[in-house]
Amino acid sequence: MPGSDWLECSVLMEDRKRIGQFEILRELGRGGMGKVYLANDTLLDRKVAIKVVSFALVEREQADLEVFSERLVREAKIAASLDHPGIVAVYQVGRVDEKPEKPGKPYIVMQFVDGPDLDSLLTHHSFERRETVRILKEVGFALDYAHEKGVIHRDIKPANIMLAHGQTVKLCDFGIAKSMAPLGKASSVLMGTPNYMAPEQLMYKPLDRRTDQWALGVVAYLMLSGRLPFQGVDNESLAGQICYGSPPPLRELDPTLAPGASEVVARALSKDPRGRFPTCSEFASELAVALRPPFRHPSVTRKIARAQSPTRHHTAKPPQPAESSPESEQADTGKHDTGNDQTVAGDLDGREASKHQSNVIGIDLGTTNSVVALMEGGRSVIVPDRQGGRATPSVVGFTKTGEQTVGQAAKRRAVTDPETTIYSISKLMGRQFNEIDEEMKQSVAYRLVAGANGEACVDILGKKYSPPEISAMILTKLKENAESYLGETVTRVIITVPAGSSHAQRQAINDAAKLAGLEVIRIINAPTAAALAYALNKHRQETIAVYSFGGGAFDISILEVGDGLIEVKSINGDTRFGGDNIDQRLIDWLVEEFKRDQGLDVSRDRVALQRLREAAEQAKIELSTLLETEINLPFLAADATGPKHLAIKLSRMTFEQMVNTILRRSVEPCKQAMRDADVTPEEIDEVVLVGGSTRIPKVQQIVEELFGKEPNKSVNPFEGIAAGGAIQAGILGGEVQNLILLDATPHSLGIKTFDGAFARVIERNTMLPTRKSEVFSTVADKQVSVEIKVYEGERAMARDNRLLHTFRLVGIPPAPRGTPRVEVTFDVDANGSLQVIARDLATDNKQKITIAPSLGLRSNGGDKTARSEESRSNEDHNQSEQLGLVRAG
């Protein structure tokens, strides 16, 4: 855990210039028994927030400063163990030694949130109910996560709810109220937050996690009505109201509230914790449902307004426009909105446009974690799961009875049931079994087998599952999360894929979505999605590079953004290496170290390997912020002499040396992408980082060396791709306007000629959609048919590329070789679906095939054809002459 050691720091001078490795820049604010400063971590070169706690209040209570200091630091360490993305991270705790006879002031180093708190925002403007619900939901999810970890916040209030960039909700200040508890009744009231303290807090009765729900109920009451439920002239009278009074019903303060909302908030403010909702998330979800009034067509809303107007004149009226017709009045079909009693889509005409917007989500189906996002109020919002997590582990577990678990629950089973827990399935999507290298086969605990058509499958308890079937289980979980959040059915989706994904891999993604009951509207490249998240609301013209380094793939894209246009100039990458390769390198090192130290080889012990995998992943994460970490795995193995334990320290320097070769694999694709886009590093304005592996300091160093500038970290590395998918959904649905995306083909497309060469028809990095044609001719006299083999790839010889499909054009009139003209046309739409048309120009006879994603779980024949065709050592030469093609002269 970060910050486990006390730091010996120099005396904190009055000018607050420096605390250990932290250089104080300026004061951010006061409160919470101290001051908060913005500081620069000179060791890791990042901005942090430091709270230095004052002892003034404690001294007034004549409390033991040493006991208080130790307790405060202990609580801060508990907060440091919370890794929910909605909770402000605590990096380090310590104390500033000022005088030998007195304990030093505690300080807490936290993640710096570049944005206001909810309290300051509420003083300037009110929130729409849609935004109110979003904030309450995200705080509720974060609280439930903390409660699962055994932590009760105890001091929920608007000042402790931060909004990074005015959008991302972050919860801070854990533990302070609990640290004050031993100091007496007066101290709790003097903290200045009795408005948000539950009756049991003020009466010192046993607390449970629903104590936080009371405070969240007060926040909801304030955001909905503009006032606090209890208001006293002093803290004592205020505490009396809270413990023995009742708040005014919300409907009395705001008659526009939908029925039921007042009752939901009143339940959260129940005097007895047992009368509140079981979880904060359930309270927020119930409030969201209660605040959702019936949908009304704009014409109906205007008619009601006219009918209620006191200035109506009983005069003849001109004929009503079409929108006021009886047919349009019948448009009220129960569609719901989370805002005021108005239609969400005020600019749209009718239910269908509103439905088109509301039901499209964006999904980043990642190798390690998957994220779902949607558009709300013109902004992308990450949808948390029912446990409060913003990312769902891309893991599926099977019980002995065949039942499935997905996400965090499945991940927890990996150690005890490694052979029935499936992870990193995206690396198998669209691949044949003989394409899976030995490293991949050895790195997973479950069994890989060949399917009926040679595709890679997993064997679970004697039953084969294809990668699309496993991925469909993950997508179903994400779909359910979105439906729970929205309160309505989700049917359509934008899915992101690694930029270098082959056509077969994109087809497999579509197959998985269909199995999950989702219609894929668009498949977009992950770096392109991240560029959408970066470019939204930007007007300055820029050339950017999106460096995407996730768990299973590396991508680099060069794009031009600005003035509402995002144009992909080049794409490159490697779908065969990612963060998983780093983890595997660490596992191999741990296996060797354990063998050297204990004399036992655990390389074939699946349970031990799974424990090592989790430890390697955690060590990699910790070394992104720490210079050294310790890996402790008790009872990793045993022999005749007893159990053997693994305890080893790993420094960041050793780690970087260990994985340097892996990380350097990203350099050449970046250089090639710049060559393809015809730009130099100096001409690139920003390098945007996405993907969890970009948090590794060595990766950031490589990027800075390669591009000659500090990388841009404004896009959330874990959530930016899904957010971009949601923005693309908003573009297609009309919710996001004045933003156009021009994507490109990741691979060249063409056919095999008679001499075995690969004749490119569409070059890679061609803007989509595109349509191009080439004219070919026969290689033999009186040749009446040709066989056309469609490939994708960049190699000069067709056999070195990937065969997509084979078909024949027959009925060519007999003629001398080289005379017939066969036009081959490649048509690629914006979604990457490919149609190939072969046409005899003399007779207009044609044959076409569509290589589009479809429900081909056992392959649609293309891959099977590829393998069977390439396995034929040499077909009969005369038959090849009859079927071959050459470029027309």
N, C-alpha and C positions, 0 to 999 in steps of 0.2 A: 504494500500500500504506500502511495506517495506520502512523503512528509512524516515518516514514522520516527525520525530522529529529531532531537532538539538541536537547534543551530546556535552556536556561540556567535553573537553579533556584537558589533561595536556599539557604543552608546548612541541612542537615538537623540540627536541634537535637535534644538528647537527649530532649525531651518529644514529639518526632515529631508536631508539630501540623499541619504543612503541607509539601507538596512541590509547588511550582508551583501549578497550578490545582486540586490535589487536597487536600482537607481530611481529615486523618487522624482516624478515629473511634475505632478500637481495634485492638489486636493480635489477629490471628486464630490465629497459631501460628508455630513455628520449624521450620527444616529447609531442606534444599536450599541450604546455604551462606548462609543469611540469615533474615530475618523477613518474615512476610506480614501486611499490615495491611488492614483494611477502611477504605475512604476514600469520600468523596463528591466526584464530579466536579462542581465548582461551575459549570463552563461548560455542561455538558449535563444537569446535575441527575440523575445516576444513581449508583448504588453500584458501586464497582469494588474489585478486590483488587490491592494493590501489593506486590510482592516487592522488598525492598531487600537486595542481596547484600553479605555480609560478606567482607572480604579476609583474615580471620584464617587460614584454611586455606591460601590462596595464599601469604601471607607466610611461613608455616612451611615451605613448599616453596621459598622464595626465588625465586619466579617473577617474571616481568616483569608488574607490575600493569597497566600500560597495554595490553600485548598481550592479557592475559587479559580485561580490561574490553572492549576492542574486539571480541574473539572472542565473548564472551558476548552482547553486543548484536547482533552479526551473526546469531548463532543465534536470538535472540529475534525478529529480523525475519523469518527464515525461517518460524518458527512463526506469525508474524502473517499470512503468506500462505496459511495453511491455513484454509479456510472450511467444513470439514466440521462439521455440527451436533453431532457427538459429540466435538469437540475444543474445549477452552476457548480462546476467542478472545483474542489479544493485541492490545490497542488501541494501545499506545504503549510506547516504550522511551526511556530517557535515563539521565543520571547526575546525582548530587547533588554539586556542587563544594564540598568542605569546606576543602581547603588547596591553594594554588596549586602547591606542589611535588609533590603527589600526585594521581593521577587520582581523580575522584569515584566514589563507590560506584554501580554500575549499579542501575537499578531498572526493573521491568517492570510495566506496567499491564495487568491482565487482566480478563476477564469475571468478575464475582462469582457464585460458585455457592453458592446458599443451601441447603446440605446437607452431610452428613458425607462423609468419604472411606471407601473400602472397608476400610482398615486399622482405623479406629476401630469400624466396624460388626462386623468379624470378632472383635474382642476381647469383644464383648457377646453375640453370638448367631451361630449357624450358619445357612447359607442352604439352602433347599430346592433340590433339584437342578434343578428347572425354572427357578428364579431364577438359579442358578449359570450355567446354560447361556445364559440371556438376557444376563447381564452379560458373559460371555466372548465371546459373539457380537458384541455392540455394540462392545466394545473391539477385537475383531478387525477389524471393518469400518472403524473409525476408523484403525487402524494401516495397513490396506491402502490406504486413501485417502492417508495420509501417505507411504507407500512409493511410490505412483504419482507423487507430487510430488517424489520424490527425497529424502525426509527419513526417517531412521531415528531412532526415539525414544531408544533405548539405556538407558533407565532406567525400564522398566515395573515397577511394584510397587503393592501395594494403596493406599499413601499417595498415589499419583498417579492413582488412579481415583476420581473424585468422583461422588456420586449426588445430583443436584439433587432436592430434595424426597423423597429416599429412593428415587427411581425412575429418572429420566433419567440415563444414564451419560455422564460427561464425562471426557476424558483430558487431563491437564495436564503441565507441566514438561518440555517438549521442549527439547533442546539443552544442558541443563546437563552431562550426562555427556560429551558431545562436547567441550564447552569445557574440561573438566578433563583431557582426554586428553594434551595436550602437557606437563602438569605432572609426569609421571612415574608409575611403577607404584604407589608408595605412595598417591598422591592418589586413585586410582580406588578402592582398598580403603577408604581413610579416609572416602569418601563415605557409608559406612554401608549400602550396598546390595549387598554381594557375594553375598548369597543369591539375588539376581535377575539376576546378571551371567552371561552365557554364557561357556563356556570360552575362546572366541576373544577375548572382551573381556579376560579376565584374562591371557591369554597373548599379547596384542597381535598377533594374527593378523588378516588382512584380514576385515572384517565385511561382511555383506550383510543384506538386510531380514529374513532368517530368524533373525537375532540377537534381534530383538524377540520372535520366537515362543518362544524358550527361556524368556524371562522370563514370557510369558503361560502357558507350561506350568507354571512354578513356581506362579503364581497359581492355576491350575486344581488343581494338586496340593494346595495349601494349603486351598482352598475345599472340596475333596472329602473330605480326610482330617483336616483340622484341624491339620496340622503341615507344616513345610517339609521338602522332600526331603533337604536337607543341613543339618546342625547341628554347628558347630564351637565349640571353646572360645575361639578367637581368629580374627581375619580370615585369618591366614596358613594355619592348618590348614583353615579352611572353604574357602579358595580351592583348596587341594590336593584336597579331596574333590570339588569341582565339576569340576576338570580331569581327575581320574584315577579317581574313584569312580563308583558307580552308586546311584541312589535305591532305597529299598525298594519293591517292587511295591505298587501301591495296593490290590490285592486282599488283601494280607496285613494292611493297616491297617484296611480296611473290607470285610468279606466280603459285605456287602449290595450292593456295586457290581455292575452288570450286566457280564457277560463282554465283554471288548473295551475297556472304558473305560481300564483300566490300560495296555493296549498302546498306545492312542491317545496318552495323556499321555507314555508312555515314548518314543514316536517324536518328540514335540515336544521332549523333553529329550535327544535324540540328541547325542553329543559332536561329531559332524560335521554342520555345517549342511546339507549335501547330503542327509542322511538324514531331515531334517524335512519337514513339509508345504510345498508351494509357497507357500502364503499363510496368514496367521493366520486368515482367514475359513474356509479349508478345514479347518484344525485344529479350530476351534470347531464347525463343522458336523459333522465326523466324531465329535467327542465327544458332540454332541447325539444322534446316531443311536445311539451305543454306550450311552448312559445311558437309552435308552428301553426299559424292560422290557415284556414282553407284558401286555396288558390282562387283568385278572381281574374277573369279576363279584363284587360284595361277598359273595355267598353262598359262592362258591368260596374266597375269601380267609378267611372265617370257618371253613370246614370244614378248611382246611389248618392254621389256628391251633389248632383243637380236636384235630386228629390229632397235632400236635406237642407238645401240652401234656403235661407229665410228671404232672399230677394227674388224668388221666382216670379215671373210675370205670366199671367194667363193670357197669352197672346198666341196668335197663329204662328206656327213654326215651319221653317222650310223642311223639305224632306231630309230625313236622317241619313248620314253616310252609312256605308255598308257595315262598318264596325258596330253600329247600334242596332243592327237587324236582330230579329228574334233568334236567328241561327247562332249569331255570335254570343247572345245572352246564354245560350245553352252550353257555352264552353266551360262553365264552372263544373268540373268533374271531380273535385276533391283533391286536386294537386296542391301540395303543401309548400310553404315558404318558411324560412327561419327568421325572416326579418319582420318589419311592420306589416300592417294589413294592406299590402300592395303586392303586385306581381314582381317577382325577381327580375324577369326579363321585360322591363318597361320599354325597351327599344325593340323588342321582338313582337311578332304578330302571331299569337296563337299558342296552343299548348305544345305543338310538335317542336317548335324552336326551343321552348323552355326545356322540354324533355331531352332534346338533343344535347343541350348543355349539361344538364344535371347528372346524366347517367354515364358519362365518359370519364374514366379514371386513367391515370398514368402509373405504370408498374415498371420498376427496375428489378428484373428477375436476376439477382446477382448470384455469384458462385457461393459466397459465404452468407450474405444476408440479402433479403429482398425488402423493398420499400414500396409503398403505395401512396399516391398523392392525388389530389383533385383541386379544382379551382373553386375558390370561394371569395366573392367580393372582388374579383379581378386579380387575386393573388393565389399562388399555389400553396396548399396546406398539406402537410404530412399527416396521414391517417394513422393513429396509433392502434395497437391491438388491444384486446380486452384486458390485458395485464398492464397496459400503460407503455409498452415498448414501442418505439417509433420504427424499429426495424425488426423483421421476423427472420430468424435464422433459417436458411434454406436447407433444412434438415427434415427428413421423414423417417419416423421409426415404426417398426412393426412388432406387435406382440406375438406370442406363440400361437395365439388364436387367429392371427391375421388382421387384427384391428390396427388402425393407423393413428399415429400422433404426428403433428406437424409443428415446427417452430421450436420455441424454447423448451417445451416439454420433451420433444424428441431429442434435442441436443443433450438434455440432462441424462438421457438413457444411454448415450453413446459409450460411456465407460463400462456399464454393466452388460450392455448388449451390442457390442461393436459390429457383429456380423449382420445384424438386422437394422442397423441405423445407416441411412443413406445420406451422404453429404457430397458437395462438389459435383452434383449431377449435371450441372450446366456444361462441364467439360466433356461430357459424353454425348451431348445433344447433336444429332445429325452426323454422327461418326459411325463408321464400320468398326467391327470388333478388331479387324487386323490393322486398323489405323491407331489403336490405343497402344502407346509405348509401354515398355516394361516398368518404367518409373511410375507411371500412373497406376498400373495394376498392383504394384507393390505398396503404393502409398495409401491405399484404401483398405479398410478391414473387411468390407463386404465382397462378395464373389461376383466377378465379371464373367459373362458368358456371351456367346454369339446367339443372335436371334434367328428366326426362320429364314430371313433373307440376308444374313450376315451382319446385321446391325448390332451395335453394342447394346447389351442388356445387363440387368442385375438379377441375380438369383437369390430370392428370399424364401427360405423354408420350402425349397423345391419348386417355386413358381417364378416364372420369368416376368419381369417388368421392364418395359422400354423406358428410356429417359423421358420422353414426352408424358408417359403415364405418371411417373414420379413427380415431374414438374407440375403436372395438372393438380396434384394434391396440394402443392405449395400455392399455386394460383387460386385454388378454391378457398384456402385459408385467407389469402389476401382479399379475395372477393367478399367473403363473409365479414371481414373487418370493415371494409368500405360500406357494406350494406348496414352494418350495425351503427356506424358513424352517421350515415345519411338518413337512416330510417326508411329506405326504399331500395328497390331491386337495382342491381348494377348488371348491365348486360354487355357493355362495350368498353373497349380498353385500347390504350396506346401502350405498346411494350417496347422497351429499349433492349438493344443487343450490342455486343462488342462490334466495333466498326469493321473489323476484319472477318466477321462471320460469313461463312459460305452460304450458298443458297440452300443447301440441305439443312444447315443449322437454323436458318430462318424458317424453313418449312417445319422443322421440329417444334419450334416455338409456337407456331400457329396451330399445330396439332394439339399441343398441350393446352392452349387457350380454349380450343373448341371442346376438349374433354371437360374443362372446368366450367363450361357454359358461358364462355365469353366470346364475343365477336371482335376480332382484331381489326380496328379501323386503320391503323398504321403501325408499321414497325420502323423505328428510327434508330440510328446509331447512337450509342451512349455518349460519345463526345459531342455530337450534335445536340443532344438533349441538354447536356451541361451548358453548351453555348446559349441555348434558349434561356436557361435560368440566369446566365450572366448578362445577356443582352437585353432582357426585358426592361423597358423604360430607359434604355440608354440611347442617346441621340448622336453621340460623337462617332465618327467613322473610325474604325480600328481594324487592324489585322491581328488576330489572336491565334494562339496555339492552345488547344485543349489537350492536356497530358493526363490520360486516364489510366490509372494503375490499380486494378481491383484484385479480387482474390483469384480469379481464373484467367484473366486476359490483360494484355497491355494494348492501349490504343493511343494514337496521336492523330489529331486533325488540325489542319490549318484552315481558318475561316476568316471571312471579312464580315464584320458586323457593324450596325449603325444605321440610323434613319429608317428603322423598321424593316431592314433586310438582313438576313443571315444567309450567306452563301458559302458552301463548303468548297474549298479550293483543292484540297488533297486529303487523302486518308491513308494511314499505314498502321502497322501494329503487328502483334503476335498473339494469336488466341491460344497458344500453348504454354505460356508462362505468366505467372502472376504471384499474388501473395502466398498461394499454396506452395509454390516452389521454395519460397523463403522459409515457410514453416517446415517443409520437408528437410531442408538443409540443417535447420536447428535440431530436428529429430535425429537425423543421422549423427550429428555431433554429440548429442546427449547419449545415444546408444553406445558410441565409442567411448565416451568418458565413463559411463557406468561399467562397461566391460573392463576398461583399464583399472578402475578403482575397485570393483567388486568381483571381477572375474566371471560375470554372468552376461550372456548374450540374450537380449530381450527382443532382437530384431524380428522374431517370429511369434512373439507373444502379443496377440491382438489386443488384449485388455491393457497391457503395459504400453503398447504403442499408442492407444487412444489417450491414455493419461499423459503420455509425452506430447501428443499433438496439442492437447489443451494447454499444457504448460508452455510449450513453444509459442503458441499464439499469444498467450498472456505476457510472456517475456518480451516478445516483439513489440507489443503495445506499450509496455512499461518503459522500454528503452527509447521510446519516442519522446519521453519527458524526463527520464532519469539517466544518469551516467552509468549506473550499475544496478542490477537486479539479482535477486537470489531465487533459485528454483529449488523448491523442496517438495519431494514426492516420497512420503514414507511408505514402507511396505510395497515397493515397486516390484520386487521379486523375492524369491526365497530359495535356499538350497538346504543341504543337510545340516548346516551350521545355524540356520535360522533365517529370519527375514532380513532383507537388504533394502536400504534406503538410499535415495538420491538427494544429495544436498550439494549444490554447486552455485558459485557466483559467476555471473556473466556481465562483462563490461560492454559498454556501447562500442568501444574501439574494437574489441574482439569480434563482436557481432558484425560490425561493418566490414571487417576484413573477411569474415566468413562468407558473407552474401554479396560481396562487391562484384563478383563475376556475373551473378544473376542480375543485379541491378543495372550493370553496364549493357545488358542485352537491349535496353530501351534506347540506347544512343543511336544506333544505325537506322532504325525505323524513323526516328525524329529527323535525321539528316536527309533521308530519302523523301520524307514528306515535304521538307523545305525545298528540295530540288524539284519535286513534282509541282509544287505551287509556285516555283520560280521566285522565292523570297530568301533573304538572308536573315540571320538572327537579329541584325540591327533593324530590319524592317518590321519585325514583330513587336507590337506594342505591349501585349500582355501574354503571359503564359499562365493559363488557368489550370489549377490542380483539382482533380476529382478522383475518388477511389480511396479506400482506407489505407492502402500502401503508401500513398503520397504523404502521410503523416510522418513517415520515417525521415529523420533529419538528413541521412545520406542521400535519399532520393531527391530531396529539395536542393542539396548541394550539387548533385549531378545536373539537375535542371538549370540551376543558376550558372554553372560552368558552361553548359551547352548553349544556352540562349543569351548569356551575358547580362541577365537581369534577374532581380528577385522575383520568384513566382508569385502570382496573384492567388490569394486564399479566400476571396470573397464568397465563393460558392461552397456550400457545405459539402465536404468530400464524401459523406455517406448518403446524403439526401438530395444532392443537386441534380442527379440524373433522373430520379423519379419526379422531382419538381419540374424538370424540363419536359418530361412526358405529359404531365398535367397541363403545362402551358400549351403544348402542341394540341392537346384535346380542346383547350380553350380557343385556339386559333381555328380549328376545324368547326367548332360549335358556334363561333361568332362572338364568344365572350371576350376573347383577346383580339383586338383589332389593330390595324396598322403594323402588323408584324408578319413577314413572309419568310418562309424557310425554303431554301434551295439546296437539297441534299445531293449527294454524288454516289456513283457506283463504287463499291470497295474493290471490285475485281474486274479484270478484262473479260469479255465474253466473245466467243468465236466458235469456229468449227474446225474439224480435222480435215486436212487436204490429203490428196493421194499419196504424197511423199511423207506423210506422218507429221508434217509441220502444223503448228497452231496458227490459223488465220484469224487474227483479231478483227471483229466487226465493231465492237464497242470497246474503247480503251477505258481502263480504270480512271476514276476521278472525273468521269463525264457527268455533267449535271443531269439530274432527274426531274421530270420524266424525259425519256429520249427515245428516238426511233432512227435507226440507221440501216442501210442496205449495202450489200456487196453482190457483184455479179460473178458467178462461177460457171465453169463449163465441164464437159465430160472428158474422160481420159481414154476412151476406147471408141472405135467405130461402131456405129449402130447401137450405142448404149441407150437403153430405153428406161432405165431407172437409176436413181442415185440414193445412196445411204448417207444421211446427214447426222453427224455426231456433234452434239453441242457440248462445249467445254467452258470452264471458267478457270482463270489462273494467269500467271505471268511468264511461264516458261516457254521457250521457243518451240519445243516439241510437245505435241498434244498429249502423249503418254505421261508426261510429267505434270500435267494439270488434272483437274477433277472433271470427270465425265458426268454431265447432268442428265442427258437424255439422248436417245437414238430414234430416228424415224426415217421413213422412205418417201420419196417422191417418185411416182410411177407414171407411165403414159407419155414419156418423152418421145416424140417422133424420131425414128431412126435417122441418123445423120453422121457424117464424118466427125471424128473426135475434134473437140474445140469449137464445133459449130453451134450446138445448142447453147442457149443463154438461160441459166438458172439464177434467179434473183433470190438471195437469202436475206430476209429482213428480221432484225432483232428489235423488239418493242418492249421497253422496260417502263413500268409505271412508277409513280412516286412511292409506292409501297414495296418496290423491288420485285414485283411479279413479272415474269419474263414470258413473252410470247414470241415464238419463232415461226416464220412463214417461209416456205420454199415455193417459188412460182416459176413455171416454165413460161418465159416471155413470149414464145411463139404461139402457144395454145391457151395461155392464161389458166392452165391447169395448176392447181396449188394444193398444198398439204400444210397444215399448221398444227402446232402443239403448244400448249400453255404449261409452262413449268411454274406453277403457282402453288403457294402453300395450301395444302389440303389435308384432310384427315387420313394420312397414309402412315398409320402407326407401324405398319410392317413394311414400309417403303412403297412408293408408287411405281416402282419398277426401274426408276432411273439409276439408283445406286446398284441394284441387282444387275442391270444391263451393263453398267460400268465394269463390274467385277467379272462378269462372264465374258464380256468382249475382250477385256485386257488379258484374261487368262488364256485365251486362244493364242497359242504361241505364234503361229503364222497361218492365216487363212489361205485357202487356195488362191494363187496369184491371179488366175483368170477371173475369179469371182470379184477380187478386189478391183481389177481393172474395170469390170462392168459397173461397179458401184461407186468408184472414186470420183472426186471433184478436184479441179484445179482453178485458180483464179483466172478469169477470162482476160484475154489479151486486149 
